[in-house]
Structure formats: C-alpha cells, structure tokens
C-alpha cells in the first residue's frame, strides 16, 4: 500500500511545515530525513522524487519529522553525522560534532605530520570519537589515548573506530581528565565544555537541551574545565609538547591571559568564520 502523494509533494509540504514551526534549515532537514528513510544519499533523492512512498516508509518519515518538530537535533534523529568527511555514529549520550572543531583537527594533524618520529597523543573527552579518529585517519605516525568520564562515549568511539578499521591506533580509558593517566604525551587535544551555565539555562536554542549537559557546561564563566586542563596539562606534556584546546570566542581575553602564563609559547587559532577558536600552547 502506498500514499497518493509522491515524495516531491511530501517534501514540499514538510518544508512548509518546518518553516511554520521555525525549524532551522528546513530544506536540508527534510532532505536528510528522507535520505535516511530511503537509505540513500541526498544527491540520489532527485532520482526518486516521483516515487510514491510505501506505508512503512511514510510511517518512518512522519515519525522522524515529528521528532524534528519537537526540536530534537537532526544528528540524533539520523543517528549519525559527518565530520572531516568521515561518518560518525552518535546518540544523545555525546555532544554533536560541529564544523568549527575541524580547525583544531587540521592544525593538530599538521603538527603530527611534521614530526619525524612516532607521536603519542591524548584526547580529553572523546565524545563519539570525531577528533581522535579524524586525527588517526589523517596521519600515519600517531598513536592516541582517549578518555571520557562516562563509558558510553568510549563505546561509541570504539564502535566508530571499528567501522573505520583503525581500532589498533587507540587506547580508551575511563578517566576524569588526567586522573587515570601517567607519563607524558607529545600532544594533548581537547574540546572541553566551555559554554556558560547561564547561557545554557536562558539563551541556548532548544536543540541544545537534547545534548548531554556535562559535555557543554563550562560553569559560571565557561572556563571551569579549561582552567583545570591548563593547570594540569604541562605535567603530562614532554618538553616541546603541544596542546590544542577549543574554547568559546567570548572568552578570548581570559583564555589568552591564562594560557600565556603557563606555556612558553602560544597561538590563538581562528576558525573560518573569523572567530577565535583554538588555543595552541607549547610547553
């Protein structure tokens, strides 16, 4: 049994509905959902617009649209998202990978590639593994340790590593920052929680409410975790070792002041929107 409307008409109706409910990016949201239902790429939808959906396809499509109308992030609805050209499985136990974080990976990978010897690194807070696994895919002289305070992100990272065939390049540990580590690393990476509690409570878009609070909340001023990392990281870096850490551009002056007193060299890296995004510190 199939509906009388074809996908072309259903897409049009859905886009208009998303617009009425002020859903961001209504066209791409609709296309991503439909591609997920039909198990095809977005680019292939053009070939299927005149098809009439089967009953089970229409039921699944309506279910996913309903979730988006409740402002659940598209990434959780789909259960996967792209980062650095790679596909990552994810769910609501981890924060959503964001494109601005790619600038951290690009700069960290450049450092690793310029090293003549094998590099050992640590990522604090792996999430779904988008940083640590992208680094491994972009380099061939890197071994990474990764940690998270919860088990689920480590399981997701391990699953994504397995799907990419690079699980031999990582070791994952449950740890509150550095608490379960010894020794020193050539490079430390982190995209820590850096959004202020007040912003999350009062100003954040509805979608953010679906993400795990502990992955986003940086305390009263957004710097609670960043301060801890700055204080401890030098003890876990070799001489000449480097930390790459993402932060909120609203805290540029404070991050620069903190980092400049701890690291002998530092650089502020800006993202493609021109916003300060990554602190690079050299021990």
FENPE-V884917 format. One record per residue. RES is the residue in one small letter. OMEGA is omega in whole degrees, -180 to 180 (999 if undefined). D_FIRST is the distance of its C-alpha to the first C-alpha in Angstrom with 1 decimal. Layout:
res = <RES,RES>
omega = <OMEGA,OMEGA>
d_first = <D_FIRST,D_FIRST>
This chain:
res = <x,x,x,x,x,x,x,x,x,x,x,x,x,x,x,x,x,x,x,x,x,x,x,x,x,x,x,x,x,x,x,x,x,x,x,x,x,x,x,x,x,x,x,x,x,x,x,x,x,x,x,x,x,x,x,x,x,x,x,x,x,x,x,x,x,x,x,x,x,x,x,x,x,x,x,x,x,x,x,x,x,x,x,x,x,x,x,x,x,x,x,x,x,x,x,x,x,x,x,x,x,x,x,x,x,x,x,x,x,x,x,x,x,x,x,x,x,x,x,x,x,x,x,x,x,x,x,x,x,x,x,x,x,x,x,x,x,x,x,x,x,x,x,x,x,x,x,x,x,x,x,x,x,x,x,x,x,x,x,x,x,x,x,x,x,x,x,x,x,x,x,x,x,x,x,x,x,x,x,x,x,x,x,x,x,x,x,x,x,x,x,x,x,x,x,x,x,x,x,x,x,x,x,x,x,x,x,x,x,x,x,x,x,x,x,x,x,x,x,x,x,x,x,x,x,x,x,x,x,x,x,x,x,x,x,x,x,x,x,x,x,x,x,x,x,x,x,x,x,x,x,x,x,x,x,x,x,x,x,x,x,x,x,x,x,x,x,x,x,x,x,x,x,x,x,x,x,x,x,x,x,x,x>
omega = <180,-180,179,-180,173,-176,179,-180,-179,176,-179,180,-178,178,179,178,177,179,180,-180,178,176,-180,177,-174,-178,-178,178,179,-178,178,-179,-180,178,177,-179,-177,179,179,177,179,-178,-178,-179,-180,-178,-173,-175,-178,176,173,-175,172,-176,-178,177,-180,179,179,180,-180,179,-180,177,179,178,180,178,176,176,172,-178,-180,-177,178,178,-179,-178,180,178,-178,177,-178,179,-179,-179,-178,172,179,175,-172,176,-180,176,-178,175,-178,-174,-179,178,-179,-180,175,-179,-179,-179,178,179,178,177,-178,-179,-179,178,-179,-179,175,-176,176,-176,178,170,178,-180,-170,-176,179,178,-173,179,-174,-177,175,177,-179,179,-175,-176,178,180,-172,167,-174,164,178,180,171,-178,180,-177,-173,177,178,178,178,178,179,178,179,177,179,179,180,179,-177,-177,180,-177,-177,168,-174,-173,170,-177,171,-172,-172,-166,-178,180,172,178,-175,-176,176,-176,175,-180,175,167,-171,172,-179,175,-178,179,-179,180,-180,-177,-168,-170,-174,176,-177,-178,-176,-180,-179,-178,-179,-175,-175,179,-175,-168,179,178,-173,-178,180,-174,-175,-178,179,178,-180,-179,179,-177,-171,-172,-178,179,-177,177,172,174,-175,177,-172,171,171,-176,178,177,179,-175,178,-180,-177,-175,-179,179,180,180,179,-175,-177,179,-175,-176,-175,174,176,178,173,-179,-178,180,-175,174,180,180,175,-169,-172,171,176,-179,179,179,999>
d_first = <0.0,3.8,7.1,9.7,12.2,13.0,14.8,18.1,17.7,16.4,19.4,21.7,20.7,21.1,24.4,25.7,24.8,26.6,29.5,29.8,30.0,32.5,30.5,32.5,31.2,28.0,27.0,27.6,26.1,22.8,22.9,24.0,21.1,18.5,20.4,20.4,16.6,16.2,19.4,21.3,24.5,24.7,26.3,23.3,21.0,22.6,21.0,17.4,17.7,16.0,12.8,9.6,8.6,6.0,5.8,9.0,10.5,10.4,11.9,14.5,15.3,16.0,18.0,20.2,20.7,21.9,24.3,25.7,26.3,28.5,30.4,29.6,30.7,28.2,29.9,29.2,25.6,25.2,27.7,29.6,31.7,34.0,37.8,40.3,37.6,36.6,33.4,34.1,32.1,32.9,32.2,34.0,37.0,38.2,38.9,36.8,38.5,39.7,40.8,44.4,45.0,44.7,48.3,49.6,48.0,49.3,52.8,52.9,51.7,54.3,57.0,55.8,55.7,59.3,60.6,62.3,62.0,59.0,57.8,56.8,54.8,53.4,50.5,50.7,47.3,44.7,41.5,38.6,41.2,40.7,44.5,45.8,43.3,43.5,47.2,47.0,44.7,47.2,50.4,51.9,54.9,53.3,52.8,51.2,51.6,49.0,49.1,47.3,48.3,45.0,43.4,39.8,40.6,42.6,39.7,37.3,40.1,40.6,36.9,36.8,40.1,38.7,35.7,38.3,40.7,43.6,44.0,47.6,48.7,48.3,49.6,48.0,50.0,49.5,52.2,53.1,54.1,57.0,57.8,56.9,58.2,61.6,63.0,62.5,59.8,60.1,57.2,55.5,52.2,50.6,48.2,49.4,48.4,50.2,48.6,50.9,50.0,50.7,48.2,45.5,46.2,46.6,45.4,42.6,39.1,36.6,34.9,38.1,38.0,35.2,37.5,40.0,43.2,45.6,44.3,45.1,47.9,51.3,53.3,55.3,55.9,53.3,55.9,56.2,54.6,56.0,59.5,59.1,57.9,60.7,63.3,62.3,60.8,64.2,65.1,62.2,62.8,65.2,67.8,66.1,62.7,60.1,57.7,54.7,53.4,50.9,52.0,51.3,53.0,54.4,56.5,58.0,61.6,61.5,59.7,62.2,65.1,64.0,63.2,66.3,68.6,66.9,66.2,69.0,66.6,63.5,61.1,58.5,55.5,53.4,49.7,48.3,48.3,52.0,51.9,54.0,51.6,53.3,56.7,58.3,61.4,63.8,66.0>
